[in-house]
């Protein structure tokens, strides 16, 4: 099986873009969850 260099670069670029998307979604979820906790803590006091 012979895979050309452009195809390998395309696959690597695809994996990098998917990794960036997943990391972005995780960061947004974490920061949104922190806002939710802060709202509840400020309402508690």
C-alpha positions in Angstrom: 0.0 0.0 0.0 1.6 3.2 -1.2 0.3 6.4 0.3 1.6 9.6 -1.2 3.1 12.5 0.8 0.2 14.9 0.1 -2.3 12.4 1.4 -0.3 11.8 4.6 -0.1 15.6 5.2 -3.9 15.9 4.6 -4.6 13.2 7.2 -2.3 14.7 9.8 -3.8 18.2 9.2 -7.3 16.6 9.6 -6.3 15.0 12.9 -4.8 18.3 14.2 -8.0 20.3 13.3 -10.2 17.7 15.0 -7.9 17.8 18.1 -8.2 21.7 18.2 -12.0 21.5 17.9 -12.3 19.0 20.7 -9.9 21.0 22.9 -11.9 24.2 22.2 -15.2 22.5 23.1 -13.7 21.1 26.3 -12.5 24.6 27.3 -15.8 26.2 26.6 -17.6 23.5 28.6 -15.2 23.9 31.6 -15.5 27.7 31.6 -19.3 27.5 31.2 -19.5 25.1 34.1 -17.4 27.4 36.3 -19.8 30.3 35.6 -22.7 28.0 36.6 -21.0 27.1 39.9 -20.1 30.8 40.6 -23.7 31.8 40.0 -24.9 29.2 42.5 -22.3 30.1 45.1 -23.1 33.8 44.9 -26.8 33.1 45.3 -26.1 30.8 48.2 -24.5 33.6 50.4 
